[in-house]
């Protein structure tokens, strides 16, 4: 089974082959051929992930590091002691992410074949989807931060390309889509700045970016024995030699083992040249910068604003990238770095507050949205807040558990919303089939006010959507109940058992966010599926084809039973059927500070009661009396809730805040720098008036008064004098030989006189 570890490069290579085939031959293959290639590449990568899972189980969960062929020495600078290999890390955490990315990704690829049918850029769309898989699997499979960052930037690029995929839509929609893509790209660059600085500090502190080194002893929680990480095909060693290797690791340590060793020793300081800083202080700065990166990629306060606008992309993109996979990259990065975050108490407090506040804020905003995908977008931001808060309270296994269950039910809900949009659009085209091009009124197929009564028109979509809603709301026994309850319990335990304020704050805010979740999902169900149709499009909507409904049914099953992956200890009956905290036990082999949760009947009852109460209130508000003619929300018309609804509908004025205090001041500053400083001052004044004008005046002075008035006149005077002298001398030229002979005679006499002058002077006594 160890041979299976060598297959891990295929996890990236197979989607790369798929995208290259569709890139160069997609226009000749047709939609069916393109779909087979793209889906086949994704399914093949999922199959490799399953083989890696089997290999880990068979080898006792021992991690392996595999070098990519031809890239063994990716970055190597011997003179500086820098060596960063392109290595894949196969451990329980990375394989978990691989299974989620490729498994959910394959279902979404299949769904997209039906959803994108008829699009003129059908092959390009699947090239981008396969490219996303390449980068996402690089991100989760890398054995060092720099390789992770390559995937990190790559998924950001794919997000940009897919958000703005319909950049040429008429009626101004194309501009909105391209603006949304740029907004996502820029917001993520702010977070990426934090990632880059954090990696530089990490390398300066530890001298490496590798998580662990081959032959190193990975650290594990105290309840688990340390296991030696062996390279693929490592020779068998005697137990005594293995124990000796465990006591004395070979070669330089990776980041996490080095950090653990120094923290145990205590007193270690990091030298920054001009000053030194304690290791804990350095780790606090590093992890805060990592948090900044996570707030960008995982859409947390203050960088979450890009994710709702990202719904401009096709719905399969929203499901795959902006719900199930890419946006969880920040959570994965923090869980992978749990050794560092566990040692930074200040950062853990900040992470908890950021995550819990984001969960509550986004849940509140979701209650006031009319766009079916915008509701789910803010819901995603809220659920990501649950995962981030879980990291803050040290519930790393619970964070990953919620990441997995959320991938199931949120992918289901996004794909379900796409099915609804698809059905309503077809209903609109059917109702207005005979209208002229200028007769039809503008119609928004995503506005829930144009829906209603779709449970009868689209039964498969409805029932699967209902399952996803119950899972998201945290109703037992659906998947969301188990993961959300574990996060709530760990937050409460942090407060009650350790006296940590962030535990109490996190628990209170997350419980309130859970109530908002149940309410806005009930509202969405009522507006979309219940009551009577409120438009001709809804009346004529039809169920989607099997290629779209099959992934919905598979995800519905996973959303219903996915929580049994990690049944808590103490839950009656289910523990004996499915095992106790199986997922946590699996993750403990790679997540050092992962710990299992236990079942708390009182807390579970409170959480379910809060969710059911919120759903009951939601049903009371959106009842059969108001639904048929609903154009304005009942919360909007009720004076007691109108102001709160207005705030939620306006998204708490986050965009206005950014425009007023960041974007417009930035644009004004950019305009001033470009027009006033660069053009008016630097170009017109400095270049034109000071440099060019001074040079021109100097050259005018030198060319006219000096050159022409003095130099030219002086040389011209010399020339005139020579001409005058020549004119006078010319008169002695007579042309007669006798005159020239006489001149020669006088010249000869003069020469003789000059020669004899000393003798004559002596004779005369002079």
Secondary structure, 3 states (H helix, E strand, C coil): CHHHHHHHHHHHHHHHHHHHHHHHHHHHHHHHHHHHHHHHHHHHHHHHHHHHHHHHHHCCCCCEEEECCCCCCCEEEHHHCEEECCEEEECHHHHHHHHHHHHHHHHHHHHHHHHCCCCCCHHHHHHHHHHHHHHHHHHHHECEHHHHHHHHHHHHHHHHHHHCCCCCCCCCHHHHHHHHHHHHHHHHHHHHHHHHHHHHHHHHHHCCCECCCCCCEECCCCCCCCEECCCCCCCCCCHHHHHHHHHCCCCCCCHHHHHHHHHHHCCCEEECCCCEEEHHHHHHHHHHHHHHHHHHHCCCCCCCHHHHHHHHCCHHHHHHHHHHCHHHHHHHHHHHCHHHHHHCHHHHHHHHHHHHHHHHHHHHHHCCCCEHHHHHHHHHHHHHHHHHHHHHCCCHHHHHHHHHHHHHHHHHHHHHHHHHHHHHHHHHHHHCCCCCCCCCCCCCCCEHHHCCCHHHHCHHHHHHHHHHHHHHHCCCCCHHHHHHHHHHHHHHHHHHHHCCHHHHHHHHHHHHHHHHHHHHHHHHHHHHCCCCCCCHHHHCCCCCCHHHHHHHHHHHHHHHHHHHHHCCECCCCHHHHHCCCHHHHHHCCCCCCCCCCECCHHHHHHHHHHHHHHHHHHHHHCCHHHHCCCCCCHHHHCCCCHHHHHHHHCHHHHHHHHHHHHHHHHHHHHHHHHHHHHHHHHHHHHHHHHHHHHHHHHHHHHHHHHHHHHHHHHHHHHHHHHHHHHHHHHHHCCCCHHHHHHHHHHHHHHHHHHHHHHHHHHHCCC
